[in-house]
Amino acid sequence: MFRALADPTRRSLLDQLFREDGQTLSALEGRFSMTRIGVMKHLKRLEEAGLVVAKRRGRETLHFLNPVPIRLVHDRWVSKYTEPWAAALIGLKNRLESPMEKVYEIYIRTTPERLWEAITDSAIRAKFQFGNRISSDWMPGSRWEMSHPGAPGLLGEGENLEVDPPRRLVQSMVALWGDDVKSEGITRVTWEIEPIGDSCRLTVTHDQLREGANGQLYGGWPMILSGLKTWLETGEMLTTPGSLMYG
């Protein structure tokens, strides 16, 4: 069993079955950049170790994760007294090493240059991001700040990690609009622009969020992106709960 688990691809196969049990060979093959024969060989090793069980259902063979061998290892070396401590440490490790990621995608009838300008121009940004202004020289490694005339101080700050106009902007972000979000620390926002015909596909990825992070950090993105699309396509400002925050 340990020999079977030593290979990272086989561990990934078990991860896939943990997320969705009872998958066919074709379904598993589509999740890996290797040949069908390669996936079959890895599954065979996992079956030999008792970690995967293959069941014939009609014309298909379904693969199921069998956790019993792993549980036997657990029961052999983890006592009832140490189990709560082990579980707590594993939970801490997962929380620190498996940050949460939020991805938002929207299509806007505009050019990449005009979309980039809307993201980086302070006056335009205020039209779709709740009146907030973004100030920066937009150079890699430089600082950016977010403010609002009605707010007592800065609402956010960070560093421009990657600046590649009009395609990609990556920024670190620290939210400052309240003590509850300040404690969340540094997260990351990536803007990616791809021209599609007469439109652009904009993908915003907000990651390096801890599991269970405060929803204020990412909950406003649907309103922001809807406002951005509305302004670029119609010239109108979209009224949202966020836009009324400092009204």
C-alpha positions as CSV (number, residue, x, y, z in Angstrom):
1,M,0.0,0.0,0.0
2,F,2.8,2.4,0.9
3,R,4.5,1.7,-2.5
4,A,1.2,2.4,-4.3
5,L,0.8,5.7,-2.4
6,A,4.4,6.8,-3.1
7,D,3.5,7.9,-6.6
8,P,2.0,11.4,-6.9
9,T,-0.2,10.4,-9.9
10,R,-1.7,7.6,-8.0
11,R,-2.4,9.9,-5.0
12,S,-4.1,12.3,-7.5
13,L,-6.3,9.4,-8.8
14,L,-7.4,8.7,-5.3
15,D,-8.2,12.4,-4.8
16,Q,-10.4,12.3,-7.9
17,L,-12.3,9.3,-6.6
18,F,-12.6,10.9,-3.2
19,R,-14.3,13.9,-4.8
20,E,-16.5,11.8,-7.1
21,D,-16.6,8.1,-6.5
22,G,-17.5,5.5,-9.1
23,Q,-15.8,7.0,-12.2
24,T,-15.1,5.2,-15.4
25,L,-11.6,4.9,-17.0
26,S,-12.6,7.4,-19.6
27,A,-13.6,10.0,-17.0
28,L,-10.4,9.6,-15.1
29,E,-8.3,9.6,-18.2
30,G,-9.7,13.1,-19.1
31,R,-8.4,14.5,-15.9
32,F,-4.8,13.6,-16.5
33,S,-2.3,14.5,-19.3
34,M,-1.2,10.9,-20.0
35,T,-2.3,8.1,-22.2
36,R,-5.2,5.8,-21.4
37,I,-2.7,2.9,-20.9
38,G,-0.8,5.0,-18.4
39,V,-4.0,5.6,-16.3
40,M,-4.9,1.9,-16.5
41,K,-1.4,0.9,-15.1
42,H,-1.8,3.3,-12.2
43,L,-5.3,2.1,-11.4
44,K,-4.0,-1.5,-11.5
45,R,-1.4,-0.8,-8.9
46,L,-4.0,0.9,-6.7
47,E,-6.3,-2.2,-7.1
48,E,-3.5,-4.5,-6.2
49,A,-2.9,-2.5,-3.0
50,G,-6.6,-2.7,-2.2
51,L,-7.1,1.1,-2.4
52,V,-9.4,1.0,-5.5
53,V,-12.2,-1.4,-6.2
54,A,-13.4,-1.9,-9.8
55,K,-17.0,-2.9,-10.4
56,R,-18.6,-3.9,-13.6
57,R,-21.9,-2.0,-14.3
58,G,-23.4,-3.0,-17.6
59,R,-21.0,-2.1,-20.3
60,E,-18.8,0.1,-18.1
61,T,-16.4,-0.5,-15.3
62,L,-16.6,1.9,-12.4
63,H,-13.7,2.6,-10.0
64,F,-14.4,3.2,-6.3
65,L,-12.0,4.4,-3.5
66,N,-11.6,1.8,-0.8
67,P,-10.5,3.6,2.4
68,V,-10.3,0.4,4.5
69,P,-6.5,-0.2,4.1
70,I,-5.8,3.4,5.1
71,R,-8.1,3.1,8.1
72,L,-6.3,0.0,9.2
73,V,-3.0,1.9,9.1
74,H,-4.6,4.7,11.1
75,D,-5.9,2.2,13.7
76,R,-2.6,0.5,14.1
77,W,-0.5,3.5,14.8
78,V,-2.9,6.2,16.1
79,S,-4.3,5.6,19.5
80,K,-7.7,6.9,20.8
81,Y,-5.7,9.4,23.0
82,T,-3.6,10.9,20.2
83,E,-6.4,10.9,17.5
84,P,-7.9,14.3,18.6
85,W,-4.4,15.9,18.5
86,A,-3.6,14.4,15.1
87,A,-6.9,15.5,13.7
88,A,-6.4,19.0,14.9
89,L,-2.9,19.3,13.4
90,I,-4.0,17.9,10.1
91,G,-6.9,20.4,10.1
92,L,-4.4,23.2,10.7
93,K,-2.1,22.0,8.0
94,N,-5.0,21.8,5.5
95,R,-6.2,25.3,6.4
96,L,-2.8,26.8,5.9
97,E,-1.8,24.9,2.8
98,S,-5.1,24.7,0.9
99,P,-6.2,28.3,0.5
100,M,-9.6,29.0,-1.1
101,E,-10.0,30.4,-4.6
102,K,-12.8,32.3,-6.2
103,V,-13.1,32.7,-10.0
104,Y,-15.4,35.0,-11.8
105,E,-15.9,35.3,-15.6
106,I,-17.8,37.8,-17.7
107,Y,-18.0,38.7,-21.4
108,I,-18.0,42.5,-22.3
109,R,-18.5,44.1,-25.7
110,T,-15.3,46.2,-25.7
111,T,-11.7,46.2,-26.7
112,P,-8.8,44.9,-24.5
113,E,-7.3,48.5,-24.4
114,R,-10.6,50.1,-23.2
115,L,-11.1,47.3,-20.6
116,W,-7.6,47.8,-19.3
117,E,-8.2,51.5,-19.0
118,A,-11.4,50.9,-17.1
119,I,-9.5,48.7,-14.6
120,T,-6.6,51.0,-14.1
121,D,-8.0,54.5,-14.4
122,S,-9.0,55.9,-11.0
123,A,-11.9,58.0,-12.2
124,I,-13.4,55.2,-14.4
125,R,-12.9,52.6,-11.7
126,A,-15.0,54.7,-9.3
127,K,-17.9,54.4,-11.7
128,F,-18.3,50.7,-11.2
129,Q,-16.6,49.9,-7.9
130,F,-18.8,51.5,-5.4
131,G,-17.2,54.9,-5.9
132,N,-13.8,53.7,-4.8
133,R,-10.8,55.2,-6.5
134,I,-7.6,53.2,-7.2
135,S,-4.3,55.0,-7.3
136,S,-1.0,53.6,-8.6
137,D,1.7,54.1,-11.2
138,W,0.9,50.6,-12.5
139,M,4.5,49.5,-12.6
140,P,5.5,45.9,-11.5
141,G,6.5,46.0,-7.8
142,S,4.8,49.3,-7.1
143,R,2.1,50.0,-4.6
144,W,-1.6,50.6,-5.1
145,E,-4.2,52.1,-2.8
146,M,-8.0,52.1,-2.7
147,S,-9.9,55.0,-1.2
148,H,-13.3,56.7,-1.2
149,P,-14.1,60.4,-0.5
150,G,-16.7,59.3,2.1
151,A,-14.4,56.9,4.0
152,P,-12.3,57.9,6.9
153,G,-9.2,56.2,5.6
154,L,-7.8,53.7,3.0
155,L,-10.1,50.9,2.1
156,G,-7.4,48.7,0.6
157,E,-3.8,48.5,-0.4
158,G,-1.3,46.1,-2.0
159,E,1.4,45.5,-4.6
160,N,1.3,45.2,-8.3
161,L,2.9,41.8,-8.8
162,E,2.5,41.5,-12.6
163,V,1.5,44.3,-15.0
164,D,1.1,43.2,-18.7
165,P,-1.3,45.6,-20.5
166,P,-3.8,45.0,-21.9
167,R,-3.8,41.3,-20.9
168,R,-2.9,40.5,-17.3
169,L,-2.8,42.3,-14.0
170,V,-1.9,40.5,-10.7
171,Q,-2.1,42.3,-7.4
172,S,-1.7,41.4,-3.8
173,M,-4.5,42.9,-1.6
174,V,-5.0,43.8,2.0
175,A,-8.6,44.8,2.9
176,L,-8.7,47.8,5.3
177,W,-12.3,48.8,5.5
178,G,-12.9,47.0,8.8
179,D,-11.2,45.1,11.6
180,D,-12.9,41.9,10.6
181,V,-11.3,41.9,7.1
182,K,-8.0,43.4,8.2
183,S,-7.4,40.2,10.1
184,E,-7.6,38.1,7.0
185,G,-4.2,39.3,5.8
186,I,-2.9,39.3,2.3
187,T,-4.8,37.8,-0.6
188,R,-4.3,38.0,-4.4
189,V,-6.4,39.2,-7.3
190,T,-5.7,38.4,-10.9
191,W,-7.3,40.2,-13.9
192,E,-7.0,38.3,-17.2
193,I,-8.3,39.8,-20.5
194,E,-8.8,37.8,-23.6
195,P,-10.3,39.2,-26.9
196,I,-13.1,37.1,-28.3
197,G,-14.4,38.5,-31.6
198,D,-15.9,41.9,-30.9
199,S,-15.8,41.3,-27.1
200,C,-13.5,40.4,-24.3
201,R,-13.6,37.6,-21.8
202,L,-12.6,39.0,-18.4
203,T,-11.6,36.4,-15.8
204,V,-11.0,37.7,-12.2
205,T,-9.4,35.2,-9.8
206,H,-9.3,36.0,-6.1
207,D,-7.2,33.4,-4.4
208,Q,-4.9,32.9,-1.4
209,L,-8.0,33.2,0.7
210,R,-8.0,31.0,3.8
211,E,-10.8,28.4,4.0
212,G,-13.8,30.0,5.5
213,A,-12.5,33.5,4.8
214,N,-14.8,36.5,5.5
215,G,-17.3,36.8,2.6
216,Q,-16.8,40.6,2.4
217,L,-13.4,40.0,0.7
218,Y,-14.9,38.4,-2.4
219,G,-18.7,38.9,-2.1
220,G,-18.6,42.2,-4.0
221,W,-17.1,40.9,-7.2
222,P,-20.4,40.0,-9.0
223,M,-21.6,43.6,-8.4
224,I,-18.3,45.1,-9.5
225,L,-18.1,43.1,-12.7
226,S,-21.7,43.7,-13.5
227,G,-21.1,47.5,-13.1
228,L,-18.0,47.3,-15.2
229,K,-19.9,45.6,-18.1
230,T,-22.8,48.0,-17.8
231,W,-20.6,51.1,-17.9
232,L,-18.4,49.9,-20.8
233,E,-21.4,48.8,-22.9
234,T,-23.9,51.5,-22.1
235,G,-22.1,54.4,-20.4
236,E,-24.5,54.1,-17.5
237,M,-23.7,53.4,-13.9
238,L,-25.3,50.4,-12.2
239,T,-26.9,50.9,-8.9
240,T,-26.0,48.1,-6.5
241,P,-26.0,47.7,-2.7
242,G,-22.3,48.3,-2.8
243,S,-22.6,51.6,-4.7
244,L,-24.9,52.9,-2.0
245,M,-22.5,52.1,0.8
246,Y,-21.2,55.7,1.2
247,G,-24.2,57.4,-0.3
